[in-house]
Amino acid sequence: MKELDPLLHSQLRLAVMSILMNVEEADFVYLREKTGSTAGNLSVQLDKLSSAGYIALEKGFAGKKPRTTCRVTDYGRTAFERYVQDLRQLLNL
């Protein structure tokens, strides 16, 4: 049996990737609101996805406030699509 990608099998990381697959980019506040996550937990999970090359993070400022923008990379898009395909095979869909 094929093993599912453990990086994407986490509920919060999967939620983040699912959101990012459907938008060009999303900022940290939007992702936190959509996932219902705490800022600290979301930050840790974004770092994991970024370190794996699944997402790209861009840090900057909106006025005087820090702003982190996230987008899925081509590598991340391929990994997500493979995860969904593997999950469908596991469920015999």
N, C-alpha and C positions, 0 to 999 in steps of 0.2 A: 504494500500500500504506500502511495506517495505521501510524504510528510508535507503538511501545509507550512508555508513560510512563517516561522515563529515571530518575526518582526511585525508582520501584518496581522497575526492572529490575536494580538492584544486588542481589547475592545476600543480603547481610546485611539490607538494608532490607526486602527481600521476605520474608525469614524472620521478621523482627520483626512486620511487618504480618500475616503469616499466623497467627502466634501470637495477636496482639491481636484478630484477627477472631473468635477462638473463645473468648475469655475476657472478663469484664467489665473487668478491669484486671490488670496484671502489674507486679511490681517489677523493678528493675534487676538484682538478683542472679538472679532467675528467668530473665529474658531472656538474661543472660550465660551461664548454665548450659545453657539450651536451644539457644542458637545456637553455643556453643563459641567465642565471640568474646572478644577481650581487652577489658578494661574501657575502655581508651582508645578503641579503635575503635568499640565499642558507643556510647559517650558521643557521639562525633562524629556517628554515624549517627542517633541519637535526636534530636540537635539539628537535623539536616537535616529529618527528618520533622516535627518540631515547628514549625520555621520555615515549612514549607510548609502547615501547618495540618492535616496528616494525623493527628497524635496530639497529645494533651494530656499535659504532664508536670506532676506535682505533687511538689514537694520538701518534705520534712519530716524528722522524726526518729522513730525507734523507740527509745525510751529515749534514750541518748546517741549512738546511731549514726545517721548521715544515711541517709535512705531516699527513693528516687525511685520514684514510681509512674507508670505509663504506661497510657493508654487510647486507643483509636481514636476519632476524632471522626466526626461524620456525614459531613463532607467527605471524610475519609480512607476511610471505608467505601465511599462512592460511587466514589472514585478507584480503590480496590482492585477493586471489582466490575467497573468499566469495564476495568481492566487485564486481568483474567481473561477477560472477554468478548473483548477485542481479541486476546489470545493464542490463544483458541480459534478465532477467525476466521482468524488467521494460520496455524494448524495444520490448518485445515479440519475442525474437530471439530464 
